[in-house]
Amino acid sequence: MCKASLLEVDSPERATVFHTLVFSQFILSQKALPHLRQGSAIVGTAATEAYTGVRKAISYAAANGAIVSFTRSLALSLASHGVRVNAVAPGPIWTPLIAASLLSEQHGDFGCGVPLGRPGQPAEVGPAYVFLASTDASYITGQVLHVNGGTIVNG
């Protein structure tokens, strides 16, 4: 996924990234729609890279930008049916995947660049999903909630 140049991003990589990140949300939402009623909620996952871009992960950032647009568009489409659509965009979260994919010497630096100075834990992200799915968020739709350690994100 880390490519120094757009010229290095090939068709199979683009397809894999978009199928995994974007098309999966399309398909899951399509399958869920017949079962949703007024008051239901769809909560997806984006990434802060949708707003910041990533020099060496253009496909990943672009796919997350598509997720943000999908979230906003689906929210507009379903608002008249009383179905809310939002997303969570986690920042640096210390998950088993991160721990396994970073070199051990990189562990100490992960997440230190955010204002809180540390990576988040999965338990700090979960409540955002629960909130957006709950009736406490009944007046929120088309939004992306950033759980990112204090990084200011506009967009």
N, C-alpha and C positions, 0 to 999 in steps of 0.2 A: 504494500500500500504506500510506502514511502518512496516517492519518485522525485528526483531533482528537477525534472522538466516535464511539461505537459506532453512533449514528444515521446516520453517513456511510458505514458499511460496507454495501454493497449485496449482493444475492444473487449476481450474477455474480462479484464480487470474492471472496466467500467460496468459491464453487465453484471458481474458478481456483486459489486458494491451496491448498485442500484436495486438489484433483485433482493439482496439481503436487507437493506435498510429502508428502501422506499416502497417497492412493490409489495413487500410483506405487509406493510401497513394498509395499502390499498385493498389487498386480498382479505385480510382479517376484518377490516371495516365492512367490506361488502358482505362477507359471511355473517357478520353480527347484525347488520341493519334490519333484517326481517324479525329479529328477536328483541329489538329495542322499542321502548315505549316512552311516552312523555316523562321527563325527569331522568332519563338514562344519560350516561356519560361515556364518552370514548376518551381515553387518556393514552397518548402516544409518547414516544421518546425521540427527542432530537439531541443535538449536541451544541455546545457553545460555539463550536467551529463553524456552524452555519452563519454566525454573525461576525466572526473574526477572520475566517479563512485560514488555510494552512498551506504554507509554501510547498511542503513535500507530501501533501495528502489532498490534492485537488479534488479527486473523485469523492473522497470522504466528506469534505466540506461542502461540495456541490450537492451530494445526496442529502445531507442534513438541511441544506437550504431548501431543497425540494420538500422535505418533511415539514418544515415550517410553513411553506406555502400550502401544502396539502392540508395541514391542520387548520389553517385560517379559512381556506376555501370550503372544506367540509363543514366547519362550524357555521359558515354563512348558509350553506345548503340545508343543514339540519335544524337551524334555529327555529324555523316556523313549525317544526314537529316536536319542539320541546326537548331536543337532544343536544347536549353540550359536547363540544370537542375541544380539548386542550392537549398540551404536551408538557413534559418535564425535560429540561436540558441540564443534565448533571455536568458539573465541572470535573476536576480531578478527584475521582473516587477510588479509594484503595480496595479494589476487588481482587479475588483470586486470579482473574485473567491478567490484570495489571501486574500483580506480584510475579506471575509466571513468565510474563513476556518481557519484563525489564531485566537488564543485567543487574546483578546484586549491587554493584557500585552505583547504580542509578536510583536505587530504592530511597536513599536519603534525600534526594533532590525532588522526588515526585511530589507535586502539589505545593512546593514551597513558594512558588511565584504568585500565589493568590494573596489577597489582603489578610486572610486569617492565618497564612503562613504554614498551612498543612493540608494534606489531602483529606477529603471527607470520607466517612465510613458509609457502607451501604445502609445502615440503620438511620443515617441522617438524610437519605434520599427518599426512602420508602414513604414517610409521612406526606411528602408532597403529592405522590400518586394517590394516596388514600384521601387527602384533602380534596383534590380535583375531582375524584370520583364521588365524593360525598355531597349531601344536600347543603353542607356549609358553603360550597362553591356554586350554589344554584344561580348566581348572577355573573358567572365567569364563563366565557366561551371564546374560542379563537385566540387563546393566549398561550404563551410559553413561560412556564415558571422556571427560573434559573436557580439551581441549587449548586452554587459554584464557589463558595468560600469568600464571597464579597466582590468578585470581579464585576465591574459596571458593564452592562451590556445594553446597548441601544439598538432598537430595530423592530 
